[in-house]
């Protein structure tokens, strides 16, 4: 979660830069492997840097990893995992090159271990790159909620699962009441902080298998698997009351009181996802029309 729109942009820039750096790392890795093999099987001199104990710091990837990369991504488990295999790969390369310099024969087991590490490094870099791409493509970087791209995929998956299992699933559209007044009276910086705090309150109330998406602006969508409409209404009213009772204080000390309106419908496996979204939206409009700060349920007509 970012602290401001500026931080959101910085996060996106840094993530995209890291994706590019990882692309460069793969290209440099392939060139480095060519150089290592040339040194092992020809009279090409062994690169001095690769004979040093800190070779993993001196290669082009190492300079990025321990510099800008470490500054931006330190503490992320996937990022940290790359370090060990990268270090081990350079240790294995140094061992082979030392044999080459001394004239000793190359041990096939040591060579195979080196190649295994080289392939593992490339794979780990690609996996981490994919995770970064996934962050850019599926997460709303202001609030930390899933974005609409992720929402479409998740709703489709859940609709298919509901159709197979027959279990109920609730879909809720919610909108912060009079949010435009927050931006108009206090500015967009406070508005961004309110959206972040709102998201945090919602996430704290959800179960681990529920999902929260930013639908657009101050409008959000919740996906509540294995939840009937009655149970969803109980949960949403609890969230509604928590929001109304929780003042939000911005960094500059501005205190904002929020309420929200909720419209809930069933995500039924036999109908299109678009229909369920429309039903939830109609229920949300009914909640607003009835004075806001309410939960309205779209009841399936019975004949």
BARORO-961272 format. One record per residue (C-alpha): residue in one letter; x, y, z. Coordinates in pm, 1 decimal, always signed. Layout:
a,X,Y,Z
...
//
This chain:
x,+0.0,+0.0,+0.0
x,+134.7,+343.1,-89.4
x,+110.3,+665.1,+109.4
x,+14.4,+892.0,-178.9
x,-45.6,+911.9,-551.1
x,+318.2,+1012.6,-589.4
x,+426.0,+698.5,-403.6
x,+194.4,+493.8,-623.9
x,+366.8,+627.0,-935.4
x,+708.2,+567.0,-780.8
x,+617.1,+208.4,-696.3
x,+501.7,+144.5,-1052.7
x,+814.9,+304.3,-1200.5
x,+1042.1,+103.4,-970.3
x,+861.7,-220.7,-1046.1
x,+874.2,-165.7,-1421.3
x,+1242.6,-73.9,-1391.0
x,+1306.7,-397.0,-1199.5
x,+1129.9,-598.0,-1470.9
x,+1357.1,-438.4,-1732.1
x,+1665.2,-502.2,-1517.5
x,+1570.6,-867.7,-1486.2
x,+1538.5,-891.9,-1863.7
x,+1887.6,-746.0,-1891.6
x,+2004.6,-990.3,-1623.1
x,+1891.4,-1288.1,-1832.3
x,+2071.4,-1154.5,-2140.8
x,+2388.5,-1086.1,-1941.2
x,+2363.7,-1428.9,-1778.6
x,+2365.5,-1599.9,-2119.0
x,+2667.8,-1395.4,-2230.2
x,+2845.0,-1475.8,-1902.9
x,+2785.2,-1848.0,-1952.6
x,+2939.0,-1822.5,-2299.3
x,+3246.8,-1655.9,-2151.3
x,+3279.1,-1920.3,-1879.0
x,+3257.5,-2201.3,-2133.4
x,+3506.2,-2029.0,-2362.7
x,+3749.9,-2003.6,-2070.5
x,+3697.6,-2369.1,-1980.3
x,+3738.4,-2527.2,-2325.6
x,+3968.4,-2287.5,-2514.2
x,+4279.4,-2085.4,-2448.1
x,+4068.7,-1780.2,-2366.6
x,+4202.1,-1620.9,-2045.0
x,+3983.6,-1666.2,-1736.1
x,+3803.9,-1343.3,-1641.3
x,+3974.6,-1193.1,-1335.4
x,+3646.2,-1096.7,-1167.9
x,+3517.8,-1454.0,-1184.2
x,+3821.1,-1577.5,-991.5
x,+3749.2,-1347.0,-698.3
x,+3559.1,-1455.5,-388.0
x,+3320.0,-1161.0,-428.4
x,+3249.3,-1235.0,-796.3
x,+2874.2,-1239.8,-727.5
x,+2899.6,-870.9,-636.8
x,+3106.2,-778.7,-942.1
x,+2898.2,-918.5,-1228.0
x,+2644.9,-687.3,-1392.2
x,+2351.8,-856.6,-1220.0
x,+2526.2,-842.2,-882.5
x,+2588.3,-470.0,-913.2
x,+2216.0,-411.3,-972.1
x,+2100.9,-668.9,-715.8
x,+2310.3,-531.2,-428.6
x,+2249.4,-170.4,-532.7
x,+1919.8,-40.7,-667.3
x,+1753.1,-380.1,-647.7
x,+1831.6,-430.7,-279.9
x,+1712.4,-79.3,-203.2
x,+1370.9,-146.7,-360.0
x,+1299.5,-515.5,-301.5
x,+1494.1,-624.5,+5.8
x,+1282.0,-841.8,+234.3
x,+1073.2,-997.3,-42.8
x,+1118.8,-1373.5,-13.6
x,+1134.7,-1440.9,-386.7
x,+1394.1,-1166.5,-430.0
x,+1605.2,-1295.0,-141.2
x,+1595.8,-1651.9,-277.3
x,+1775.2,-1540.1,-592.1
x,+2078.7,-1429.1,-391.1
x,+2176.6,-1774.0,-265.0
x,+2159.1,-1949.8,-600.5
x,+2342.4,-1657.7,-765.7
x,+2618.7,-1673.3,-504.5
x,+2645.1,-2054.4,-527.9
x,+2660.8,-2034.1,-906.4
x,+2959.5,-1799.3,-890.3
x,+3130.3,-2021.2,-630.7
x,+3088.4,-2320.1,-861.8
x,+3217.9,-2120.9,-1160.0
x,+3523.3,-2010.0,-961.3
x,+3599.7,-2370.5,-869.4
x,+3592.1,-2477.5,-1234.3
x,+3800.6,-2180.6,-1345.4
x,+4056.2,-2249.6,-1070.3
x,+4096.3,-2603.6,-1205.4
x,+4142.9,-2456.0,-1552.7
x,+4412.9,-2212.4,-1435.3
x,+4601.7,-2479.9,-1240.1
x,+4578.0,-2729.0,-1524.4
x,+4375.5,-2976.1,-1318.2
x,+4104.0,-3176.7,-1496.1
x,+3745.0,-3057.6,-1484.2
x,+3532.3,-3284.3,-1264.8
x,+3210.1,-3379.0,-1445.5
x,+3008.0,-3373.6,-1123.0
x,+3128.1,-3021.8,-1040.0
x,+3051.6,-2911.1,-1395.2
x,+2697.9,-3053.8,-1381.2
x,+2638.3,-2886.2,-1044.4
x,+2747.0,-2555.4,-1194.0
x,+2512.0,-2596.0,-1491.1
x,+2222.8,-2691.7,-1262.2
x,+2279.9,-2372.5,-1064.4
x,+2302.8,-2167.2,-1383.3
x,+1966.8,-2301.5,-1503.4
x,+1813.1,-2254.6,-1156.7
x,+1929.1,-1893.1,-1145.6
x,+1764.9,-1817.4,-1479.3
x,+1444.4,-1988.0,-1367.4
x,+1434.0,-1801.6,-1033.4
x,+1486.3,-1469.3,-1206.7
x,+1200.8,-1543.7,-1447.4
x,+969.9,-1644.5,-1160.2
x,+1044.6,-1323.3,-972.1
x,+996.2,-1121.2,-1287.9
x,+656.7,-1284.2,-1337.2
x,+556.5,-1191.7,-982.4
x,+649.2,-828.5,-1045.7
x,+452.0,-826.9,-1370.7
x,+158.4,-974.8,-1179.8
x,+179.0,-693.6,-922.6
x,+169.2,-427.3,-1191.5
x,-114.4,-594.5,-1382.2
x,-348.1,-713.0,-1105.0
x,-305.9,-488.0,-799.8
x,-439.8,-137.9,-746.0
x,-125.5,+29.4,-617.7
x,-302.5,+303.8,-426.1
x,-516.2,+80.6,-206.2
x,-352.6,-261.2,-236.5
x,-686.1,-415.0,-340.8
x,-709.4,-626.8,-655.2
x,-782.9,-424.9,-969.1
x,-1052.0,-482.2,-1231.7
x,-827.5,-701.1,-1445.0
x,-784.5,-940.5,-1153.4
x,-1154.3,-907.9,-1073.6
x,-1265.5,-1039.9,-1412.0
x,-1042.1,-1345.5,-1381.8
x,-1143.2,-1417.6,-1021.4
x,-1516.4,-1377.1,-1084.2
x,-1498.7,-1614.7,-1379.2
x,-1310.8,-1873.6,-1171.9
x,-1552.8,-1842.7,-879.8
x,-1857.7,-1863.7,-1105.8
x,-1727.3,-2190.2,-1253.7
x,-1646.2,-2325.6,-907.4
x,-1992.9,-2233.8,-779.5
x,-2152.6,-2410.3,-1073.1
x,-1953.2,-2727.4,-999.0
x,-1998.4,-2729.1,-621.1
x,-2346.0,-2583.5,-586.6
x,-2221.8,-2372.4,-293.5
x,-2359.3,-2016.2,-261.2
x,-2141.3,-1716.7,-333.3
x,-2223.8,-1353.4,-257.5
x,-2112.2,-1055.0,-460.5
x,-2116.2,-708.8,-304.9
x,-2078.9,-365.8,-464.3
x,-2000.9,-88.6,-217.2
x,-1950.3,+282.2,-249.3
x,-1814.1,+538.1,-1.9
x,-2090.0,+787.7,+68.8
x,-2022.8,+1147.1,-42.8
x,-1656.6,+1075.3,-113.7
x,-1638.7,+1366.6,-358.1
x,-1684.5,+1600.8,-61.0
x,-1368.5,+1457.9,+98.2
x,-1163.1,+1547.4,-209.1
x,-1333.0,+1885.7,-250.0
x,-1293.2,+1989.6,+115.2
x,-958.6,+1832.4,+205.9
x,-778.0,+1764.4,-121.8
x,-683.2,+1452.0,-311.8
x,-393.8,+1368.1,-80.1
x,-636.8,+1320.5,+209.4
x,-875.2,+1145.4,-28.7
x,-605.6,+891.8,-115.9
x,-533.7,+828.2,+251.9
x,-904.8,+778.0,+316.5
x,-924.3,+519.8,+37.9
x,-626.2,+336.6,+186.2
x,-773.6,+337.8,+535.8
x,-1112.4,+228.7,+400.6
x,-947.8,-66.1,+224.2
x,-762.1,-162.9,+541.0
x,-1083.2,-164.0,+747.1
x,-1257.9,-382.4,+489.0
x,-966.7,-626.2,+459.3
x,-950.7,-667.7,+837.4
x,-1314.3,-775.1,+837.9
x,-1286.6,-1029.2,+556.4
x,-1195.0,-1395.4,+574.5
x,-874.0,-1515.6,+412.0
x,-1060.9,-1663.6,+114.8
x,-1271.2,-1350.3,+48.3
x,-1151.6,-1103.4,-214.1
x,-1162.4,-724.0,-233.5
x,-1138.1,-539.0,-565.9
x,-1123.3,-170.2,-648.2
x,-1396.1,-131.7,-908.4
x,-1322.0,+232.6,-979.5
x,-1283.2,+559.1,-788.0
x,-1442.7,+508.8,-446.4
x,-1638.3,+201.6,-555.3
x,-1525.1,-146.0,-447.9
x,-1642.0,-501.7,-498.1
x,-1625.5,-793.3,-254.3
x,-1640.6,-1158.7,-347.0
x,-1762.4,-1380.3,-62.4
x,-1739.1,-1752.2,-149.7
x,-1956.1,-2007.4,+30.0
x,-2173.3,-1728.9,+169.3
x,-2550.5,-1703.6,+146.2
x,-2721.6,-1369.5,+93.7
x,-2844.0,-1368.9,+455.3
x,-2496.8,-1433.5,+594.1
x,-2348.3,-1177.5,+356.9
x,-2594.9,-916.2,+481.5
x,-2489.5,-985.1,+842.5
x,-2121.1,-946.7,+753.2
x,-2177.9,-631.9,+547.9
x,-2384.5,-465.7,+818.9
x,-2103.7,-537.2,+1063.5
x,-1855.2,-374.8,+824.4
x,-2092.8,-83.3,+766.2
x,-2119.5,-19.6,+1141.1
x,-1742.7,-44.8,+1187.0
x,-1683.1,+211.0,+911.7
x,-1934.3,+452.9,+1059.2
x,-1775.1,+420.6,+1404.9
x,-1410.9,+454.8,+1289.5
x,-1285.8,+809.3,+1224.9
x,-993.1,+823.7,+983.0
x,-705.8,+1059.4,+1061.7
x,-482.2,+1164.8,+774.9
x,-110.9,+1239.6,+797.3
x,-179.7,+1612.6,+827.3
x,-425.3,+1556.6,+1113.4
x,-748.0,+1587.0,+917.1
x,-1021.0,+1367.5,+1068.0
x,-1273.3,+1219.8,+827.3
x,-1586.6,+1026.7,+918.6
x,-1704.6,+775.7,+661.2
x,-2012.1,+576.0,+582.3
x,-2067.1,+342.9,+290.4
x,-2356.8,+190.1,+99.2
x,-2368.4,-177.8,+2.1
x,-2554.4,-378.6,-259.4
x,-2529.6,-757.9,-248.1
x,-2641.9,-1022.6,-493.3
x,-2577.6,-1389.3,-554.0
x,-2310.9,-1506.0,-795.8
x,-2499.1,-1800.8,-940.2
x,-2324.5,-2052.4,-1159.7
x,-2617.8,-2071.7,-1402.4
x,-2613.7,-1701.5,-1493.5
x,-2355.2,-1472.1,-1648.7
x,-2113.1,-1288.5,-1421.9
x,-2226.6,-964.4,-1585.4
x,-2582.7,-1029.3,-1465.5
x,-2464.6,-1079.7,-1106.8
x,-2266.2,-754.8,-1123.4
x,-2572.4,-574.1,-1257.1
x,-2790.8,-712.3,-977.0
x,-2538.6,-604.7,-711.6
x,-2519.3,-261.4,-872.7
x,-2897.6,-226.0,-869.4
x,-2900.0,-320.6,-501.2
x,-2631.0,-57.1,-436.8
x,-2841.2,+206.2,-612.9
x,-3133.7,+106.8,-390.6
x,-2917.1,+149.9,-80.4
x,-2823.6,+500.5,-193.7
x,-3181.7,+587.9,-281.1
x,-3293.7,+480.5,+65.2
x,-3066.7,+725.2,+246.1
x,-2718.7,+565.0,+210.7
x,-2523.1,+392.8,+489.6
x,-2734.7,+85.2,+423.6
x,-2707.7,-272.3,+299.1
x,-2956.0,-374.8,+32.1
x,-2994.6,-731.2,-98.5
x,-3100.4,-823.5,-450.0
x,-3351.9,-1097.1,-397.2
x,-3395.6,-1348.3,-677.7
x,-3757.8,-1323.3,-800.6
x,-3967.3,-1632.2,-729.5
x,-4267.4,-1736.5,-933.2
//
